[in-house]
Amino acid sequence: MSAPYFVETLARNGDVLHRHKVDALPIRLGRGYDNDFIVDDAHCAARHAIVEADEDGQLVMRDLGSKNGMVHRGKRTSRLVVGGDTVVRLGHTTLRVRPADFPVPAEQLDRTRHSWEGGMPGLVGLFLIGVVSVFTVWLNDTQSFQLIRYLQALAYGIGASVVWSGAWAFANRLFGRHARLGRHLFIFGCGLAAITVFKLVSSALAYAFSFEMLTRYGSHVAIMLAAGMLYFHLSTVKPNTSRRFAIVCVVLALLGSGLTLISNEQRSGRLGDELYMSVLMPPAMRVAKDHNVDEFMGKVNAMKAKLDAERIKKVKDQAAADDDD
């Protein structure tokens, strides 16, 4: 280890808050102004600890009789061999000491997409959220036109998006040093629009071609889209760990789909979200061939025969049980 040395104050997430250069050993740490590194912490002693070299040339930090001592990995100690990655807490202050020849990691590839920053993605995201909010009200509106209902939907949609994206922006500022509120608004707007478009398209195709699978299991696609939105939020906060975030989001999507299937089975005895396709649209959109009444009654009679057989079997089983008693 070669001089000079650098004493680094760390945040809870490991980021360096302050870095101070010391030219030579020993390094005195404490709240007093006669120290080489002043720890501005009321829980540190005036002369709290000292860093010096031992007989083997290793850096050693020693406590100088302070009340709160030194804490390393949750345990209090009076003497500690200090490496470049050794983190010590003095009072409420977390720090480490590194020599000038400490190796740094390789340069990371910049995946931040600086070309899509600022207010533009935020405005696009707010526009998508507003369009989805107003369109949803218009699609389900069966009453006379009232502007206040559309304005309320617009206000609720934008308010919810600002709260959601603001929480992600706070996490981005905390763990990624930049808020990027605009990009989080854009991600939320795109995710909301994708889910809405899927529901509309799947409903239209299900009605037109009798693709009941699209409505019975459409919630799983919505879960996957929500997991994709979560992935882009996380990868915006930490772009260089996107592969790990992708695995986490896939696991969450599979877990959500599994819980949905279990819930459907417990609620209705079937895995689908609904017992029958409940989508009703204008007859002109119908493409699949209609079924005649005779075909419908044939299926009803077949179902009746099956139900009658089950009922007769149940009556016989009950009678047999009564005879045994």
C-alpha positions in Angstrom: 0.0 0.0 0.0 1.4 3.3 -1.0 0.6 6.9 0.0 -1.3 9.0 -0.3 -4.4 7.6 1.4 -8.1 8.4 0.9 -10.7 8.3 3.7 -14.1 7.9 2.2 -17.4 8.6 3.9 -20.1 6.3 2.6 -23.9 6.4 2.3 -26.1 3.5 3.4 -26.2 2.2 -0.2 -22.4 2.2 -0.5 -22.0 5.4 -2.5 -19.2 7.7 -1.6 -20.5 10.9 0.0 -17.1 12.5 0.7 -13.5 11.6 -0.1 -10.5 13.2 1.8 -6.9 12.8 0.9 -4.2 12.2 3.6 -0.6 12.3 2.5 1.0 10.0 5.1 0.4 7.7 8.1 -0.7 7.8 10.8 -4.3 9.0 10.1 -6.1 10.4 13.1 -9.9 10.3 13.0 -12.3 12.1 15.3 -14.5 15.2 15.9 -11.6 17.4 17.1 -10.0 19.9 14.7 -6.6 18.5 15.3 -7.3 15.3 13.4 -6.2 14.4 9.9 -9.8 13.5 9.1 -12.6 15.3 11.0 -15.7 13.2 11.5 -18.6 15.6 11.9 -20.7 13.3 14.1 -21.9 14.0 17.6 -21.5 10.3 18.4 -17.7 10.3 17.7 -15.1 11.2 20.2 -12.8 14.1 19.8 -10.0 11.6 19.2 -11.9 8.5 18.1 -9.5 6.2 16.2 -6.1 6.1 14.4 -5.0 4.3 11.3 -1.3 3.2 11.1 0.9 0.5 9.7 1.8 -2.6 11.7 5.0 -4.5 11.7 3.9 -6.4 8.6 3.1 -3.2 6.6 -0.7 -3.7 6.9 -3.0 -0.8 7.7 -4.6 -1.2 11.1 -7.3 0.9 12.7 -7.3 1.2 16.5 -9.9 2.6 18.8 -8.5 5.4 21.1 -10.8 4.6 24.0 -14.1 6.1 22.6 -17.5 5.4 24.2 -19.1 4.0 21.1 -16.0 2.3 19.6 -15.6 0.9 16.1 -18.1 -1.4 14.5 -17.3 -3.8 11.7 -19.9 -6.1 10.3 -22.2 -5.4 13.3 -19.6 -6.2 15.9 -17.7 -3.8 18.1 -13.9 -4.1 17.9 -10.9 -2.2 19.3 -8.4 -3.2 16.5 -9.1 -4.0 12.9 -6.9 -4.7 9.9 -8.1 -2.4 7.2 -8.2 -3.3 3.5 -9.5 -1.2 0.7 -13.0 -2.8 1.0 -13.2 -2.8 4.8 -16.1 -0.7 6.0 -16.1 0.6 9.6 -18.7 2.6 11.5 -17.6 5.3 13.9 -20.6 6.6 15.8 -23.2 7.1 13.0 -20.6 7.6 10.3 -19.6 4.8 7.9 -16.2 5.1 6.2 -13.3 3.2 4.7 -9.6 3.9 3.9 -8.0 3.2 0.6 -4.4 3.7 -0.6 -3.5 5.4 -3.9 -2.7 2.1 -5.6 -6.1 0.5 -4.8 -7.4 -1.1 -8.0 -10.7 0.2 -9.3 -13.2 -1.9 -11.4 -13.2 -1.7 -15.1 -15.2 1.0 -16.8 -18.9 0.1 -17.1 -20.7 0.4 -20.4 -23.1 3.3 -20.4 -26.6 2.1 -21.0 -28.4 5.2 -19.8 -29.8 6.3 -23.2 -29.0 10.0 -22.7 -30.8 10.8 -26.0 -34.1 10.1 -24.3 -33.9 12.5 -21.2 -35.6 15.6 -20.0 -39.2 16.8 -20.4 -40.1 15.2 -23.8 -40.5 11.6 -22.5 -42.5 12.9 -19.6 -44.9 14.9 -21.8 -45.3 11.8 -24.1 -46.1 9.7 -21.1 -48.6 12.1 -19.7 -50.3 12.4 -23.1 -50.6 8.6 -23.3 -52.0 8.4 -19.8 -54.5 11.2 -20.5 -55.7 9.5 -23.7 -56.1 6.1 -22.0 -58.0 7.7 -19.1 -60.4 9.7 -21.3 -60.9 6.8 -23.8 -61.7 4.3 -21.1 -64.5 6.7 -19.8 -65.8 7.2 -23.3 -65.9 3.5 -24.0 -67.9 2.7 -20.9 -70.1 5.8 -20.9 -73.8 4.9 -21.2 -75.2 8.2 -19.9 -75.6 11.6 -21.5 -72.4 13.5 -22.0 -71.0 15.3 -19.0 -67.6 17.0 -19.2 -66.9 16.6 -15.5 -66.7 12.8 -15.7 -63.9 13.1 -18.4 -62.1 15.8 -16.4 -62.2 13.7 -13.3 -60.8 10.6 -15.1 -58.1 12.7 -16.6 -57.2 14.2 -13.2 -57.2 10.8 -11.5 -55.1 9.2 -14.2 -52.5 12.0 -14.2 -52.4 12.1 -10.4 -51.9 8.4 -10.1 -49.2 8.4 -12.7 -47.3 11.3 -11.0 -47.5 9.5 -7.6 -46.3 6.2 -9.2 -43.6 7.7 -11.3 -42.5 10.1 -8.5 -41.9 7.1 -6.2 -39.7 5.6 -8.9 -37.9 8.9 -9.5 -37.1 9.1 -5.8 -35.6 5.6 -5.9 -33.7 6.6 -9.1 -32.3 9.6 -7.3 -31.4 7.5 -4.2 -29.8 4.6 -6.1 -28.9 6.1 -9.5 -28.0 9.7 -8.6 -30.6 11.1 -11.2 -34.3 11.2 -10.8 -35.4 10.7 -14.4 -39.0 11.5 -13.7 -39.8 12.0 -17.3 -38.6 8.6 -18.3 -40.6 6.9 -15.6 -43.7 8.8 -16.7 -43.1 7.5 -20.2 -42.7 3.9 -19.0 -45.9 4.1 -17.0 -47.8 5.7 -19.9 -46.5 3.1 -22.4 -47.4 0.2 -20.0 -50.9 1.5 -19.4 -51.5 2.0 -23.1 -50.2 -1.5 -24.0 -52.5 -3.1 -21.4 -55.5 -1.1 -22.7 -54.8 -1.9 -26.4 -54.4 -5.6 -25.6 -57.7 -5.7 -23.8 -59.5 -4.0 -26.7 -57.8 -6.1 -29.4 -58.2 -9.3 -27.6 -61.9 -8.6 -26.9 -62.5 -7.8 -30.5 -60.8 -10.9 -31.8 -62.5 -13.1 -29.2 -65.9 -11.9 -30.3 -65.2 -11.9 -34.0 -63.6 -15.3 -34.2 -64.9 -17.0 -31.0 -61.4 -17.1 -29.5 -62.6 -17.5 -25.9 -59.0 -18.2 -24.8 -58.2 -14.5 -25.2 -60.8 -13.5 -22.6 -60.5 -16.5 -20.3 -56.7 -16.1 -19.9 -56.2 -12.5 -20.9 -55.2 -11.6 -17.3 -51.9 -13.5 -17.8 -50.9 -11.3 -20.7 -51.7 -8.2 -18.6 -49.5 -9.6 -15.8 -46.6 -10.1 -18.3 -47.1 -6.5 -19.6 -47.0 -5.2 -16.0 -43.9 -7.2 -15.3 -42.3 -5.7 -18.4 -43.2 -2.2 -17.2 -41.6 -3.1 -13.8 -38.5 -4.3 -15.7 -38.0 -1.0 -17.5 -38.5 1.0 -14.3 -35.8 -1.1 -12.5 -33.4 -1.0 -15.5 -33.8 2.8 -15.6 -32.7 3.0 -11.9 -29.7 0.6 -12.4 -29.0 0.0 -16.2 -26.0 -2.2 -15.6 -28.0 -4.9 -13.7 -30.7 -5.3 -16.3 -30.2 -9.1 -16.7 -30.8 -9.7 -13.0 -33.9 -7.5 -13.1 -35.2 -9.4 -16.1 -34.9 -12.7 -14.2 -36.7 -11.1 -11.2 -39.5 -9.8 -13.4 -40.0 -13.2 -15.1 -40.2 -14.9 -11.7 -42.8 -12.3 -10.5 -44.8 -12.8 -13.7 -44.9 -16.6 -13.3 -45.8 -16.2 -9.6 -48.6 -13.8 -10.5 -50.0 -16.1 -13.2 -49.8 -19.1 -10.8 -51.7 -17.3 -8.1 -54.3 -16.1 -10.6 -54.9 -19.7 -11.7 -55.2 -20.9 -8.1 -57.6 -18.1 -7.3 -59.8 -19.0 -10.4 -59.8 -22.6 -9.5 -60.9 -21.9 -5.9 -63.5 -19.4 -7.0 -65.2 -21.1 -9.9 -63.6 -24.6 -10.2 -62.0 -23.6 -13.5 -58.6 -22.1 -14.4 -60.1 -19.4 -16.7 -60.9 -15.9 -15.6 -64.6 -16.3 -16.6 -66.9 -19.2 -17.3 -68.0 -17.9 -20.7 -67.0 -15.1 -23.0 -68.8 -12.0 -21.7 -67.8 -9.6 -24.6 -70.7 -8.2 -26.5 -70.1 -6.1 -29.7 -72.1 -5.1 -32.8 -73.1 -8.1 -34.9 -71.3 -6.7 -37.9 -68.0 -7.5 -36.2 -68.9 -11.2 -36.0 -66.8 -13.3 -38.4 -67.1 -16.8 -37.0 -70.1 -18.9 -38.2 -73.1 -18.7 -35.9 -74.4 -21.9 -34.3 -78.0 -22.9 -34.9 -80.6 -23.7 -32.2 -80.5 -27.4 -32.8 -76.8 -27.5 -32.2 -77.2 -25.6 -29.0 -80.1 -27.8 -27.8 -78.0 -30.9 -28.6 -75.2 -29.7 -26.3 -77.8 -28.9 -23.6 -79.3 -32.4 -23.8 -75.8 -33.9 -23.5 -75.1 -31.8 -20.5 -78.5 -32.7 -19.0 -77.7 -36.4 -19.4 -74.4 -36.0 -17.7 -75.9 -34.1 -14.8 -78.7 -36.6 -14.4 -76.2 -39.4 -14.2 -74.2 -37.6 -11.5 -77.4 -36.9 -9.6 -78.6 -40.5 -9.7 -75.2 -41.7 -8.6 -75.2 -39.3 -5.7 -78.7 -40.4 -4.6 -77.6 -44.1 -4.7 -74.4 -43.4 -2.7 -76.5 -41.5 -0.1 -79.0 -44.4 0.1 -76.2 -46.9 0.5 -74.7 -44.8 3.3 -78.1 -44.7 5.1 -78.4 -48.5 4.8 -75.0 -49.0 6.4 -76.1 -46.8 9.3 
